[in-house]
Structures are given as C-alpha cells and as structure tokens.
Amino acid sequence: MAEDLYGGWGMPIHVEPPHFSVIDHGGDGLSVYDSDDPELRFRLWESKRHDSATKSVTEVVTGASGQLREHAAEYLARMSKPLQLNDDPRIQQLAGKIVKLWTSRDAAGGVGVSVGTTARRALPSRPFRGLRREFSHFETPQHREGLVIEIPRLKEFARDVRAEILKGIE
C-alpha cells in the first residue's frame, strides 16, 4: 500500500520491499520521497496488527512508536546495504548516510506507524498521540504519519493468507 499512499511528502519515489517473514527483526518499511528539497527524505515504518478486545488502537500505535524510537537506527542500518544497490544514485547516496541522518535528528527523516484492525468498534479520537509524543522533536506533522487500515474479519483474513502462502511452500 505504501507505493500508493499520498502523504505529507507526496508519493514515494521508492518503497523498500517488505521482509520475507513477519517475524524478521527490523523496521517494516521504508519510503523515500523527493520533495523538491536538495536532499531526499525518508520515512521508516512500523506496522502492527490489532485484533484485541482489551487493547486499544492507541496502545498499539504507542507501542510501535516506542519500538521505532528504541531501534530505528538499527533498522535503518539493516536497510542501508540493499538501498546502496538501488539504480537511482540519489537513493544510493541517501543509503550511505541514512543512519547518521536519523541519529542526528535531521529533517530528512520521518516515521510512520500503520495498524491493521478489524472494523468492529469506533476508533479512538486521537489514536496517534503516542506517535506524536515519541517523535515530538520532528519539526512538522509531515514527519509523522499514521495509518489505520480496517479489514473486515482480520483474523480470518490473516489465516487465509497464511494458508495460501503455505500452499506455495509445500
């Protein structure tokens, strides 16, 4: 979905492909943007599933935000090498300094949290307040992006997807 997500910085010019497995350690996505600045911008994404009756979407977003705050530099370091192999020299150049840009809190960096949830109850009025709190150092709201994806029967959908993938492995 990231390739089609028009956000605060427009459409991404590159989206790093997802991991092979959902249990792989690391960030869940990276989008690169050309926003008429001399430098490209990037957004590191963390995606979570919410299907709990006891935990709110806000709690899931806040947990994902804390995970990004604690481990973003490590996640970006893991993504740096594949990005250096990109055909676009601007993306190659970004890849070489992406961790330094992040750790120095450069304005070229940003974060995003997406949550897949079952459409069964109303969303909280401020589900992304934890994202804002964890990354309040970012200059503008465009640096922080949030997305809630409501999927009817999320558990059943996830089970069906798993079954289809396993068919291909057997």
FENHU-V998487 format. One record per backbone hydrogen bond with DSSP energy under -0.5 kcal/mol. CO is the residue of the C=O (numbers start at 1). NH is the residue of the N-H. Records with the same first field share a line. If there is no record, write none. Layout:
CO=NH, NH
This chain:
1=4
2=5
4=6
5=7
7=10
10=7
14=32
16=30
21=24
29=45
30=16
31=43
32=13, 14
33=35, 41
41=33
42=110
43=31
44=112
45=28, 29
46=114
48=116
50=118
56=60
57=61
58=62
59=63
60=64
61=65
62=66
63=67
64=68
65=69
66=70
67=71
68=72
71=75
72=76
73=77
74=78
75=79
76=80
77=81
79=83
80=84
81=85
82=85
83=86
87=89
88=91, 92
89=93
90=94
91=95
92=96
93=97
94=97, 98
95=98
97=101
98=102
99=103
100=104
101=106
102=105
106=109
108=42
110=44
111=145
112=46
113=147
114=48
115=117, 149
116=50
117=151
118=120
124=127
126=129
128=132
129=133
130=134
131=135
133=136
135=138
140=143
141=144
143=111
145=113
147=115, 149
148=150
149=117, 151
150=152
151=154
153=157
154=158
155=159
156=160
157=161
158=162
159=163
160=164
161=165
162=166
163=167
164=168
165=169
166=170
